[in-house]
Amino acid sequence: MHNHDFELLTPRLKLRVFKKTDLTALFNIFTEPGIAKYYPTTTTPDKARTIRSIEHSQRHWEEYGYTKWAVILRESNQLIGR
């Protein structure tokens, strides 16, 4: 089992496993105009898919010890990507 509290810090950024509390911010990123071209899919992002994405990242961390990280701007603690 891998520690969900693990964080990797740089002077500007914090990288960590996604949390369910990231739902709204991640959904807003997924639905930002122009972002869809970087997430090729045939379905429109919705909150249920965003929750599944977060859960998938958490499971992947648990099973394999690596995942797509949440990228947090340290000065504001704002989720800015993955």
N, C-alpha and C positions, 0 to 999 in steps of 0.2 A: 504494500500500500504506500502511495506517495503522498507527501504532505501538501495539502491544498493551500496552506498558508505560505508556501515558498514564494519568494519574490526575487526577481533579478533587478537590480537598480543601476541606472546610469545617472549622470548629473541631471538630466532632464526628464527621464522616463522611468516608469516602473512597469515591469512585465510580470504577469501573474496568471494563474488559472482563472477562467471566467467564473463568475458567481451568478446566482439567479437574480441578484439585485442589479446586475448589468442589463437586464432585459430591456428596459425602456431606452437606454442610451444606445445599445447595440441595434435595436429595432430602428431607431432614428438614423443610425449610420446606414443600415441596409436600405432604407427608403429615401435616402438623400438623392436628389436628382443628380444624374451622372455617375453614381456609384455602381449601378446595376451592371454596367459594362465590365466591371472587374469581378463580378459574381455571376458567371454565366449559368443561367437556369431557365427553365421553361415556365416556372411558376412565380407568381408575385409574392414578395416577402410579406409575411404576416407574423403576428406575435407567437402563434403556435409553432411556426417553423423556426423562429428565433429562439424559443425555449428549447426546441430539439437541438439546435446548433450548440447552445450552451451546454446542454446535457451530454451531447456527443463529445465536446471538448473535455468535460470532466471525466467521462468514462475512458477516453483515450489516454488521459494523464494517469488514471488509475491502472490501466492495463499495460501501457507501454512506457510510461515515464516521460513522455513528451506530448505536446499538443500545440494547437494554435493558441498563442497567448493573448490575453487582454493587454492592450497598450494604454497606459495611463499617463497623462501629463502630470508630473509630480507637483508642480506649483499650484494647480487647481484641483487635483485629484479627479480630473475629467477623463472618462474613457474616450479615446480618440481613434481607436482602430483595433485591428488584430493582426 
